[in-house]
Amino acid sequence: MKCEWVQQNVVFYVYDELPDDARHELDQHVARCKDCAAELEAMRSSRRELVRLNPVEEPSPNLLTSSRMKLQEALESAEQGGWWSRLVFDPMRWLNQVRFAPALASAIFIIGFAAGIGAAYKMVKGKSTDAGNVPIGLGQAPALASISGINSISQQPGSSQVTIKYDTVSPQELSGPMSDPRVEQLLLYAARNNFNAGVRMDSVNLLTQQPSNEHVREALLYALRYDSNAGVRLKALDGLGPYVKDDVRVRDAMLEALMADSNPGVRIEALHLLEPVRADSSVRIVLERLEKDENRYIRSQARSLLAQLPEMN
């Protein structure tokens, strides 16, 4: 891990917005690097001082979950480009520019966070008053806004029966076949919103059994692009493999993984899954670029696939 990455993510660390694996890596780094440890302590001091001067009431877990889900839904509904598109605005670069002013950065995050939570609270207040405090039993569809986390997912051997344990105000449990909309709803939630990589893995593994479902395929695409765990991304690839010929979104996501994923195993699996569509123009362009890839195996496979294609006029 480089010091630049730590400096870019120290604000997220202090405000508990980093995934568990990233937090662990940052902890390991600052234990060895005095400069980054000083940066972290300065950010913590700035936050303590701001909280002392401007106390902010902590939002409830239900409100946080609801706000994050609304933000995620808004991001997913926004128009996205192909695999080759890149964001013009880079928030990491922006944070890198303000890292030398920790007090300013902290103030911006506190003000923005408080404003977002306040707006979300007004929208969900009426609904949460009536429904958010009702216990969710085995026979009721869970209200996602009231779920604070998925604890475990298990499938009964030899059947489609799935048992999901999740937390609201107190731990709850739901059992049923994967065709049950309530079970599907919780599996989709766990695949995107759980901080436990093992639970995300179990959820994605079960979702790959029904990738023809449009909502399931969207969840697998999301996991392939954004999940921090390489094992989860590999599982998502396996589930999407049969649709690389017919679904352009799947093909673009695999091309993106092949070009940019940080894990060589994910890249190699994506390359193998793209073999049936190697004659596609976008795939061919990527294969030509991979002839100079740093990974020797990927380089060799790209050249082999290109050699099987007819010359372009």
Summary of the structure (lengths in Angstrom):
residues: 313
radius of gyration: 22.2
end to end distance: 45.9
largest distance: 69.7
contacts: 896
relative contact order: 0.07
helix: 64%
strand: 7%
